[in-house]
């Protein structure tokens, strides 16, 4: 119940719970823990965008993209390759027409080309978040890819809106000119334009996502770190980013893999660890300390053991 | 009487010429206005296509999936604009070449 206590009762459903952190700090285990707890409050989807598929490993679902873990907890593992494959297949024929050098390649090879275009990973992530807003769950817990990609993606809807507004402005002028020219020359004309319709729909979608990401009613952020310099640096950067770019504060900070004092002392990291704990405790956000389990979790049961090792400090 | 008929003919001829002149001027005015509008239309269409389809020719104007999302709605326009491009092996690059040159 601890994570639910920190998140509180969501204002709108589905409520997005976005788990952010540097690779290796335990984002997936915290996401699983959150998903299991929240599923006791209502239907919950764990959406894993982690390319390493750790959630699938802990849950023992192998290569499956979707699994039901009990009545109210579902898990969806997203594969960038498969998603790019789906999108590319939809547009393969048009792509072959406008980029003929692709025509000599089969579909698999076109997918390979598209997959490595800059920004594709962020866009897939964005689409999945858009879809998450339409899900019929009370909670959607998102296990995100490493911090850089996640933060870039979170700000994309806002940039897209600026871009779409400009495109709409230019397109409206094009459509009105086309109409006036045709009518003046005595030809049939219509003010309907497929591109404008599409742009308007995209604007609606990205506005909704942008609103959701910037509203504590729609979204909660959990930042996970370990008591080490680089993960702590990313935690600070993420806090700054969320405040400056989205105007939000995380609901929960998690400091994972805290070593018992005697081991920390033996490894000569006791002072640093205490300093990081003190730093987090001074922030105005609820935080959770999770002791090191002794070994890397392998199963859901191992992950659930973290509850016994965790302590929530609510603010 | 003869003079009156002749004068009337002359007046009718003059009026006809005036009418022709007015019609011609009106037509020319419309054509000139349309040609100015067409020029703006062509430029905007070019700019729009460049902004949206840039990533397909290596221009980082937007992201690839954004372009793909709009591509179906723009397919007819791409085909029409293709005819303005030099027919080479790479239609999109040729098209972008022409569009850049036009700007």
Contacts between the chains, C-beta under 8 A, distances in Angstrom:
chain1	res1	chain2	res2	distance
A	87	B	65	6.4
A	87	B	68	6.4
A	90	B	68	7.9
A	91	B	68	4.9
A	91	B	71	6.1
A	91	B	72	7.3
A	94	B	71	5.4
A	94	B	72	6.7
A	94	B	75	6.0
A	95	B	56	7.9
A	95	B	68	7.6
A	95	B	71	8.0
A	97	B	91	7.1
A	98	B	53	7.6
A	98	B	56	6.0
A	98	B	71	7.6
A	98	B	78	6.3
A	98	B	91	5.8
A	98	B	92	4.5
A	98	B	95	8.0
A	99	B	56	5.9
A	99	B	90	7.2
A	99	B	91	7.8
A	99	B	92	5.4
A	100	B	89	6.2
A	100	B	90	5.8
A	100	B	91	6.0
A	101	B	89	7.5
A	101	B	90	6.0
A	114	B	64	6.7
A	117	B	55	7.1
A	117	B	63	8.0
A	117	B	64	4.4
A	118	B	60	7.3
A	118	B	63	7.8
A	118	B	64	8.0
A	119	B	63	4.4
A	119	B	64	6.9
A	119	B	65	7.9
A	120	B	63	7.6
A	120	B	64	6.2
A	120	B	65	6.5
A	122	B	63	7.8
A	123	B	63	5.6
A	123	B	64	7.6
A	123	B	65	4.2
A	123	B	66	7.3
A	124	B	65	7.7
A	127	B	65	7.6
A	160	B	66	7.4
A	163	B	62	6.4
A	163	B	66	7.8
A	167	B	48	7.1
A	167	B	51	6.7
A	167	B	52	7.0
A	170	B	44	5.9
A	170	B	47	6.6
A	170	B	48	5.2
A	170	B	51	7.6
A	171	B	48	6.3
A	173	B	44	5.8
A	174	B	41	6.5
A	174	B	44	5.0
A	174	B	45	5.8
A	174	B	48	6.2
A	177	B	37	5.6
A	177	B	40	6.2
A	177	B	41	4.2
A	177	B	44	7.0
A	178	B	41	6.3
A	180	B	37	6.2
A	181	B	34	5.8
A	181	B	37	5.3
A	181	B	38	6.0
A	181	B	41	6.3
A	184	B	30	6.2
A	184	B	33	7.3
A	184	B	34	5.5
A	184	B	37	7.8
A	185	B	34	6.4
A	194	B	73	4.1
A	195	B	70	6.4
A	195	B	73	4.5
A	195	B	74	5.9
A	195	B	77	7.9
A	197	B	73	7.6
A	198	B	69	7.3
A	198	B	70	6.0
A	198	B	73	4.6
A	199	B	70	7.5
A	202	B	69	7.0
